[in-house]
Amino acid sequence: MATQPKAVPAIPIILVSVLLAGPVLAGLAGTILPAIGYLPALGHNSFSLEPVRHLFQQPGLLTSVWLSIATGLTASVASLAIVLLFVAGWSGTAAFRRLTRFLSPLLSVPHAAAAIGLAFLIAPSGFLVRLVSPWATGWTRPPDVLILNDPFGIAMTVGLVAKEVPFLFLMTLAALNRPHVQEYFKAGASLGYGRVATFFKIVLPQIYPLIRLPVLAVVAYATSVVDVAAILGPTTPAPLAPRLVSWMNDPDLTKRLMASAGALLQLAVSATALATYLAGERLVASASRRRLVTGHRHLRERAARYGGLLVMVIIIVAMILSLLLLGIWSAARSWWFPSVLPQVWNVMQMTDTLGMSLGLLGTTVALACASALVATALTLWVLEARDHRKSASSRRLKTLVFLPLLLPQISFLFGLQLLFLSADFSGTFSAVLLAHLVFVLPYAFLALSDPWARLDPRFAKAAASIGASRARIFWQIRLPLLLRPVLVTLAVAAAVSVGQYLPTLMIGAGRVATVTTESVALASGGSRQATALLALLQLGIPLAGFTLAALLPALLHRNRAAMRLER
Amino acid sequence: MKRMLAATLGLLGSLMAPVAASAQEAANDPAWQAVLDEARGETVYFHAWGGEPRINAYIAWAAREVANEFDVRVLQVKVSDTASVVSQVLAEKSVGKVSGGAVDLVWINGENFAAMKEQGLLAAPGWAQTLPNWDYVDVENKPTVVQDFTVPTDGQESPWGMAKLVFMYDSARLDTPPATLDALLSYAKANPGRFAYPQPPNFYGTTFLKQVLVSTVPDKAALTKPVDEARFEEMTAPLFAYLDALNGSLWRQGRAFPKDAAHMRQLLADGELDIAFSFNPSDASSAIANGEQPPSVRTFVLDGGTIGNTHFVAIPFNSSSQAGAKVFANFLLSPAAQARKQDPGIWGDPTVLNVAGLPETEKVLFDTLDLGPATLTPEQLGPVLPEPHPSWVSALEEAWTTRYGAE
């Protein structure tokens, strides 16, 4: 290995750096300049603090900021707590395996689709109320109660939790799937610790470092989310991110300067939330250090165990019901309160819409496949190269890779659009692909770097000792051993690509239409049928990806017991 | 106001004098023939709101027609908010992209048009009047076809359809709808939680504010001019007194508002609201036709008239297929396309043409239209109140947000 020229491993790292840091930094510059008053196209050629002043004059700005931080942090911490409690209480049981099968596909549900379905489930005129009206409640008209868009953002927090739990769960599952974890469980049990106590005292301290970055990504995302906030969140005033988007889209173009200042504020908001989370993390760590070694066995854990299970089941049932409702809507023509099921069905229109969406579906699938393949290949290349130069640069690389996840999208997208336009490279498939990669690559890295690190190095050493080349080791040893995580990475990457709305719209100049852009456009109108159908289509692609990722290894490894997931 | 209108009309009359030939002859006009020749084989990216499947289907039909007849390919770019199109063109201008822009034609009006016009984002003035079908446009009786929110269109946008604020209600739940703003207020107070308006800055929410404003403002002439900051408080005092009285009786006690008109219409269908509103007089009939609303839904307007305007298509300054865009705009103005659009089973959008002045063969297309059970006749629709100057929009929205949108 020492004979490898040093320059070779640097290429993928440089490539990834340019691909990620380039757009992000250029995008940020394109946001900062207008924020300090510079936007020549509108005739603003000098610098001033006017946009910032204008921003702080906006009514309810502090409430918006507070809402963003509070709902984002609450949703993230609650999601983490639910996942950990459930994993602690049930990992390794039959119930756990059964629920896992439901949770992984839920990861592929796009945020907006989940929010639309959830809204129709819990609204005062929604499905749950219809189920009990009017026979049990006497309601012939929906009650006038504030369930959605409540000023405290409770509905929004619930929506975010329902969406983030599957993601954090999958990440925790991956972290748990390492050689010695099951032995810790056994050791804990043999020492007389309760199941939950074993997890929190022995297992969690070991796997927490592995799920920390995903949790931080969730915090950053939840404090800057636009679509869930717009559907379920408060509006008087709204959290900062949806207000930002509406300023960016205001026909009064001078608001753009203020919006740019707002984007910087959003950056500060997400940073504050992240800092708060990290501070809380330290506090919990130092406060619990003593409790870890008290030797208290915590055997009375029934309440905790069943509590965790109950919340998890509620989330799964709510999500599945929401999706079923979308399914019913997509075939419904008329469905008036208080009918539990549609009065008039119309499958014809469904097939019409499907027929018209075939082109969109093609573009979406092509984009998803291309960005998943490129992102996964690049990630593998970087990991392979990094193995051969363990240095401080790999830490820096890690930070760099997560930059696009930790920065709110809207804080640099407008700048990114200008960059693509001035390079005369927008409105094409490849431009959109490049933009997707900025957001897809970090997730690919997130999903793959850990299984890669976990791979027993003795395989490669044994191969090298009998003279296998680096390329051969990679293709014939590492890749087959990593088949399952690689396929999951491809599926995650494809799902992330399908979910991209703003980058597709802004970099694609509207010319690259996907199921997602179409579904957002339709959601702005009144046709629930079309909206529901498009949301389902949007869900179908990643779902297919995850199904393939689960089926292929099972088929290929059907004769190899040790390669199965469930051990 | 009247004088201004007359002046504009006079100006237009003189502009149009040389093209007084009928559209048939104009089709043989060499200048237009040149446009047709240039357009052949072009692709037009038409950025249009894509929220309504029936409108998307209509645009797809129109696209097929021009593809067959003129060899122009039209692709609808479905947008959720026209302002994002303004942003796109602005971004292109920011980096000096003066040709080959992504937007060839855009469905637009009001504030978005005013913003694009002011920032020089539109194609040179006058092209709309060169369209052969311009001759059929009802400039005389529909002054808003040349005055978009009081801003002269200067031929930088071509009219496409007429809009008028109408209210919808379910006659199965509500016998006699309120006919005045005061009656509406009493109704809301007697039935708390059954009336709402979308939250400004949503277009429809702002339109409701404008409707109350034009009905209560002490000095109506002030609305035709850019907003005077010093007098804004005084001008809007009656408006906000009205909204204050209404607020507590609104849906969800005014603590949440519907997102937009579509959301409000869904709430009407869900039975949460008793009254919703629309900018399309045939919306209720269309919604009944496609099953979205119960058959008992009907339309009403307020005594004394409601706000109305025209929506248009415009060509950005850097459009890459201007000729193709003109050919499509001209097709959209044709009696056949306009009559089809007015059919509530198709779309239900009122025409911008002067139907009385059409040749007999084309007039019959309109005369035989069934406007549906819930559409009011032109007499019932009452007078059109003009839109205030676009500068009022921001001012109203900001004042509203300060009062109700940021508790």
Interface residues (C-beta under 8 A of the other chain):
Chain A: L39 P40 A41 L42 Q58 P59 G60 L61 T63 A123 P124 S125 R141 P142 D144 V145 L146 L148 N149 D150 P151 A230 P234 T235 T236 P237 S246 M248 N249 D250 P251 D252 L253 R256 R333 S334 W336 F337 P338 V344 N346 Q349 T353 M356 F414 Q417 L418 L421 S422 D424 S426 G427 L505 M506 A509 G510 R511 A513 T517 E518 V520 A521 L522 A523 S524 G525 G526 S527 R528 Q529 A530
Chain B: Y45 H47 W49 G50 G51 E52 P53 A60 V77 K78 V79 S80 D81 T82 A83 S84 V85 V86 S87 Q88 L90 A91 E92 K93 S94 V95 G96 K97 A102 V103 G110 E111 N112 A114 A115 Q119 P192 G193 R194 Q199 P201 W251 R252 Q253 R255 A256 F257 K259 D260 A261 A262 H263 R265 Q266 L267 A269 D270 G271 E272 A287 N290 G291 E292 P294 V393 S394 E398 T401 T402 Y404 G405 A406 E407
